[in-house]
């Protein structure tokens, strides 16, 4: 299959930059990172969060570098037929024709043989010119076993053996690469458990080549002193685990037996989350409620919370950026200035949002041939398709939904989202939405499911709908950043009180909470009640609606951004507490940790 035309990467133009990597004190590891719309190096929320984090790091001149995998064939492009049946195709790209090389080849021992790795460098350039280098590991190296050369092809592809090999490359290979580059981070941040094997590489470094069986508690503490961990999901499937046979086969006896001896197995399986927990001095969930839920899941470890955010300059519509640049120019480096939107008239805010809505309507027409009316209340529901996210909750009582649409003068609903290729139930949900749309579409109610939800479509939706809908089953929504993107653009949310919305919901001011119920029918009834008696009447009052749009930006945009989030990581996670510093110095003074 031929490669597509090489994408243009505007923020990697500074390709010959020389970096003093010894000044980068934070190494950020993530299996996926959304770096540019044209690069298929992400699948969804986790990768978007990682990319937004690094964009804020660049804007605020933070001393960070990052490590991920190259994913030469991407996640997948989604195709939907007329009944919503999803099929997938690869999204191949050629890093050698797109990005500069890191000019290093490193090797790791894996599967009982040597695996060579190289890396490509992507430069995230901030608003003041500060660069955050991102190194993308690539196993497609001459001299590798033919099977090994494809290990960095597919994001979340293959079976568990393939996945474990990928996670070994990220963790073990990432540390090997940084050492070869002369980087000396003080903190290694594991963004989800995929990167947990970096702790084993650090332990090997701590032992200066001695077998891992020689590791003492002081050695483990030396590694713990350097590592922090963010867990992103309370859904069990989100915590990678592997059979012991695969652990020994991929990692070898010394590493596998050490993982067992140190206590990183769970229920007889190698569990990446437990490895990360064991070796981290600071662990956090990604919202207040998620921190509580995670503490209940892992009671033997202290779990903190740092609520997610989004990168404002990435997700604000061009129209809003122009408005803010003219009225509040300091917003780009300090998102707290978004509060000053109260100095802009609500009518101006509403007119700016309408430009985003018109762009979205035009895209819907271009993609589907469907004509959406920009004057009609439009709901958006777009996210990864999983059963707990309940994409079909809106259709629990179809007759009532139709009646509401007729009563309020029309209702438009836009859906989007990909199901993992192996998620049969998720694919079934997409078909359910298609079936409901086919049954209910009328002059009063229009429902469209847009194909291939990605960065660009996500931006159009969050910038253009009137209300953002989120209906997860509690307590499985760890955070949910799409609603934050919508709020930045003056879009209120109608959501279950879970994840970020517990912190972001000011009823009738920034949106509405769907009341908790013992059944889906009860929760759907609350959704319909809010839609009919709170949302639609307010939408009909253009002055009141414009005031709410301004509240969304001023209240939620000011807080739910990665500038604030990253500052909290530096204050609470990256900065070693004085008590830990003194204890660590006493316990490991005989053998220094990795510089």
N, C-alpha and C positions, 0 to 999 in steps of 0.2 A: 504494500500500500504506500503510495507516495505521500511525502510530508506536505502539509499545507504551507502556504506562503509564510515565511518567517515573520512573526509579529514584531511590531515596533514597540520597544520598551522605553518610554520616554524618561523614566526616572532611573535608568542605568546608563545614561549617556556619559557619565563621568568614569569611563571604564578604566582609565589608567591611574586612578587615585591610589596613592600609597597610604596605608593605614598603619598607625601605631597601635597594633592590636594589644600591646601590653597595657594600654590605657583603658581597654574595655573590661570593666570589672564584672559585668553580668553576661553570662552565656545563656541564651534563651533557646530551648530545644522544643520543637513541635513537629509532629508527624506531617502536618499540613499547614501551609501559610498562604493566604490569599495576597499575592504580591502585585499583580496587575490583571485587569480583566482578560487579557489575551493569553495568560499563562494558566494552564490547568493544574495548578499545584495545590488545590483545595477542593473540599467537597461541600462544605456548608459552614455552620456557625462556629465551630472550633477553629477552622482555618481563617475565617473572617476576623474572629477575635484576635488571633495571632497577628494577622496583617495590620489590623487597626492599632494593636499595641505597639508594633514597630514603627508605624507612621507617627504615632504620638511621641515615641522615643526620639525619632528624627527631629520632630518639630521642637522638642524641649531639650535637645542636645544631651540626651541621656547616654551614658557610657555602656551601650549594649551592643552585642553581636548576636547573631542567630544561626541555628543549624536546623536543616530539614532534609528531605529527600527530593530528588529532581522530578520523579513521577513522569517519565518520558511519554507515557500513553494516557496520562491524566486520570481523572475519576471516570466520568462517562458523559456522553451527550445523550439526553433523553429524547426518545421519539414516542409519541402517543398517537394511536390510531383513532378512528371515529368513535370507539366505545371506551377509550381510555386505557387500552392495553399498552403497557410500557415495554419498550425494547431499548437496548443500549448499544452505542458504538463508542469506540475509543476516540480520544482526542489527542492524537500524536503531535509532538513538537520536537524541535531539534535544538537543544541548549547550546550545542557547539556553534550554531549559526546565529545565536541570539544573545548569549551572555559571555562575558570574559571568564577565562579559567582562573581558578585559584592557584594553578601551577604547582600542585602537589599530588602525589600518588602515595596513599598510605595503604597498609594491609592490616587485616584482622584475621585471627584464627576462628573459623566457624565451620560447622559441619565436618570437622576433622581435616580441613584443608585451609590453605591461605586464600583469602578473597581480597582482591585489589579494589581500591576505591579512589575515585578522583572527585573533585568538587567544582561547581560553577558558582560564580559570585554575582549576586544581585544587590544593587545599591538602592536602599530606601533613602531618598533625599528629603530632608525637612524644609520647612518654610524659610529657615535662615541659612540653608545650605549644609547643615550637619548631615552626615551620612551614617546610616546603620548598615553594615555589611551583613548579608545573609548568604550562607554557604549551603549549597544544595548537593548532597552526596549522590554519587552516580556509580553503579556497579558495572555499567556497560564499558568495561575496560579490556583491551586486548591482553590475553594471557589468562583471563578468568575462565572457569568452566562455563560452557554454553548456557547452562541453566542459571548460573549465578549472574550472568550478564543481564538477565531480565528481572532481577529482584527489585530494582528501583523503577520498574515500569508503571505498575498499576497501584494507585492509591486505594487502600482497603480492598485490594483484589485478592484472588486466590484463596487457598484454604488456610487453616491455622498454621501449618508448617511454613507456608510462604510468608504469612504475617509475622511469625516469630523471627524469621530470617530478616525481614525488613526492620523489625524493632531492634535486632542485634546490630544491624548496620547503623541505625540512627544513634543508638546509645554508645556502643563500642567504637564504631567508626567515627562518630562525631568527636569523641574525646581524642582519638588518635589524630584526627585532622587538626584540631586546635593545638595540640602539642607540637605537631610538625610546623605549624604556622607561627609558633612562638607566642601564642596567646596565653595569658595567665589570669583567667577569671577568678574572682574571689567567690562568686556565687553562680551556681548552676541551677537554672529554673526549668523544671520539668512541667511543661504545659500538657497535662494529662499523662497517664501512665505509660503511653507508648515509648517514652524516652527513658524509662526507669533503669535500663541496663547501663546507662552512663555511670551509675553508682558503682557497678561492678568494675568498670574500667578505672574509676578513681581509686577503688580499693586496691586494684592491682598496682597502680602507680604508687600508692601509699606504701606498698610492700616492696617496692624496688625490685620486682621480678621474682620474689619468693612466692611459693605456692599459697593460694588463698586459704588453705587449711591452717596456715600459720597466723591468720588474722586474729587479733585480740579485740576486746571491746574498745580499747583505746584507738585502735585502727579504724574501727567502725565509727566511733565518735568523730574521728578526724574527717571522715567522709561526710558524716551527718552535718558537721559544722559548715560545709560548703553548699549544701543542697536544700532547695525549697521545692514545693510541689503544689500544683493547683489541680484539684479534681473537679471535673465538669459535669458529672451526671450521677443521679441516684438510680438510674436504670441498670440493672445487673449486667445486661449485655454490653454496656459501655465500659466494663472493667475487664480487660483482656486477661484470659487465663489459658494455660496450655498444659497438655499432658506431660507427665514426667519423662516419658520416653522421648518426646520431642525436645524437652529441655536438655536432656543428656546428649541427644543426637546433634542438636544445633550448637549448644554452648560448650560441650565437652565436659568431662568428668570433674575437673577441678572447679570450674565455675558452677556447675549444676549442684554438686555436693555442698559447695559453700552457701548457695542460695537456700538449700534445705537446712543446713546446720544453723544458719543465722536466723531462721524462723520466718522465711518469706513465702512459704507455701500456705495455701488456704484450701481446706476441704480436699486435701490430697492433690492439689493442682498448683502449678506455678502461676502466681497471680501478680500481674505487673503493678497493680495498685498497692498491694502489700509490700512489694519491694520498695516502691517509692515512699510509702509511709515509714518503713523501717529506717530508711536512710535520710530522712529529711528532718531538719530542725524546725521548719515552719511549714504548715499545711493549711490550705484554705479552700473553701468552697467559693462559688462565684455569685452569691447573693446572700442576704441575711438568712432567709429561710433555708437555702441550700446548705449553709454552714451548720444549721441546727440538724437538718436531715442527715448530713454526712457524719456529724458527731454521733448520732444514733446508730449509723451503719458501722462506724469504726470507733467504738467507745474506748478502746485502749489507747487511742492517740488523740492529743488535743487538736481540734479542728477550728480554724478561724474562718472569717468571711471577708472577702473583698469583692464588692459588687461590680460586675462587668460594666463596660461602657462601650461606646462606638467612637470612631474617629470623625469628628464633626465635619471637617473639610472634605472628607471622602463621601459622606452621605447626604449633606445638604445639597439641594438642587442648585444648579447654576444661578437661577434667579435669586434664591435666598442668599447665596454667597455674594452676589453683586450688591444686594440690599445691605447686608451686614458690613461689607467692605466700605461702603459709602457712609454708613451711620455709626458703626462700632468696629473700626479697623483692628483693634487689639484682640478681637475674638479668636484669631487664628493661633496665637501663641498662648492665650489664657482664656479657656472656654467659660470661665466664670463671668466674663463680660457678656455672655449671652443673656444674662439677667437684664442687661440694659435694653433688651428688645422692648421693655415697657416704655421706652422713649420713642418708639415707633408706633404709629397709629394702628389700631386693629384693622382698619380698612386696608391699609397698605400691606399688612401681613396677609390678609385674605386674598388680595389681588395677586400677591406673589405666589401663594399656594396654588391659585387657579392656573397659573402658567404651567406648573408641574402637572396638574390634572389634565390640561389640554394635551400636553406631550404624551401622557399615558393613554388617553383616549385615541390619539392618532396611532400609537403603537398597537393598540388592541385592534383597530381597524386594519392596519397593515398586516398583522399576523393572522387574523381570523376572518376578516370581512364583516365582522359584527360592528354595528354603529352604537356606541355608548354616548349617552347624553350628559354633557358636563354639568348640567343643572340638576341632575338626579343624584340622590344620596348613593354613594358608592362604597361598598365594604371591600376590604382586602384580607385575604387569608393565604399566606405563602410561607412555607417552611419545609424542612425535611419531612417526608411522609412516613410516619410511624403510628402504630395503633394508639399509643397513649396520647398522641396529639389530637386525635378525634376530629379529623377534617370534616366528617359528616354530621357533627352535632347540630349544625345549622338546619339540617333536614329532618330532625327528630319528629316534628309536627308539620308536614308539608302544607297542609291546608291553612294553618295559622300563618305560616310564612307568606303564602300567597295573599291571604287576607290583609296582612300588614302592608305588603307592597301596594295593593290596590288602594288601601285607605290613605297612605301617605303620598300618593301621587307618583309612585314608581320606586323601584329598588334595583340596584345593580351590584353583583357580587363577582369579584375576580379571585380565582384560585390559581396557585402554582405550587410546585414542589416535586422533588424527586424521591422515589423509594429506592433503597439500596437494591442492587440487582438480585440479591438472594432473599429479599424480604417479600415473601409471597403475600403476607397479610397486608403489608403496606401498598403493594400494587393493587390489591383488591379494593382498598380505600379509594384509590384514584378512579377505579371503574365505578364505584358507588357514586362518587361525585358526578361523573359523566352521566350516569343513569338518572340521577336526580335532576340534573340540568335538562336532559332531554324531556323529562316528564313535566317539569315546572316552567320552562321558559315560555314567556308570554309577552304581551305588550307592556305589562306592569312589572314583570320580574325577569331580569336577564342574568344568566349565570354563564360564565366562561372560565374554562380551565386553560391556562397558558402553558405552553410546552417549554421545557428546558430552563427551569428556574436557575439563574446564575447571578453573578455580580451585577451585571447591567440591568437585567430584568428586576432584580431585587431593588435596585435604586429607583427605577421608574415607579414601581408599585408603592414603595414607602414614601415617595415624594408626591404621588398623585392621587391616592385614594382619600376618602373623607374620614373613614374610621378603620382602624386596624383591629382585626378580630383574632383572638387566641383562646383556644378551648382545651388545654391539656388536662389530663386526669391528674389530680393532685396525688402525691407531691413530686411528680416526675419531671416537672419543668425546673431545671436547675437555675436558669437565668432567662434566656429569651431576648436576644439583642435586636430582633427585627422591629419590635415595638419601640425601642429606643430610637432607631433610625427614623421611624415615622414621627415620633414626638418632635425631633429636631426640625421637621418640616411642617410643624403645626398640625399634626394628625393625632387626635386622641385615640385611645384604645378602649375596646370592649373586651374584657378578658377575665378569665378565671384568676382568682387571687392566689397566684403561685409565682415562683421565681421573682424577677425584678418588679413585677406589678404590685406586689405587696408594699414595696417601698415607693413606687411611682404613682399609685392611684390616689388622687384626691377627687373623690366622687363629685361628679358634675362640674369639675374644674379642669382636670387633665384627662378625664375619661370616666369609665364606669366599670364596676366590678360585677361579674356574674356570680350570683350568690351560690355558696356551696350547698350541695344537696346529696342525699343518700342514693340518688339514681340519676341517670342521664336525663330522664324526662323532667325532673325537678330543675336541673341546671339549665336545660333548654328552655323551660318555661320562664326562668329568670332572664335569659338572653332575650327572648321575645318581648318580655315585659319592658326591659330597658330600651329595646329598639323602638317599640311602639310609643311608649309614653314619656321617655326621657330624650332619646337621641333624635328621633324624627321631628318633634316639636322644636327642639333647639336648633336643628339644621334649618328649619323654616324661618327662624329668626336670624337673619343674616348678621345683625349687629352682635347678638349674643354669641353666635357661632364664631365670629371673628375674634371675640374676646377670649374664647376657649382656645383657639388656635395659638394665640399669643401666650396664654398661660402654659401651654405644652412646651413651647420653646424656652420660655423664661424659667420655668420650674424644673422640668425634666431634662431639657437640653443642657442646662447648667451643671447638673450632677451626673447624668448617665453618659459620660464621655470617657474616652481612654486617657485624656490628659489627667483628669482627676484620679482615675483608677491607677495609672502608672505611678503617680505621686504616692498613693497609698501603698503600693508595692515597695517603693523605696523606703517609706517610713516604717512599715510594719513587717515586711518580709525580707527584703534585701539587706537591711541594716541589722547587723548582728547585735543582739541585746548585750549590755555590759556583763550581765550575770553569765551568759553563755560564753562570752569571750574569756572570762577568768577561769571558768570550769574547764573549758577546752584547753586552755594554755597549760593548766596543771596536769590534765590527763594525758596530753599527747606531747609533752615537751621532749620526750626521748626520741620522737620521730616526727618531723614536721609534715604537715599536710601538703598536698599539691599546691604549688605557688599559683 
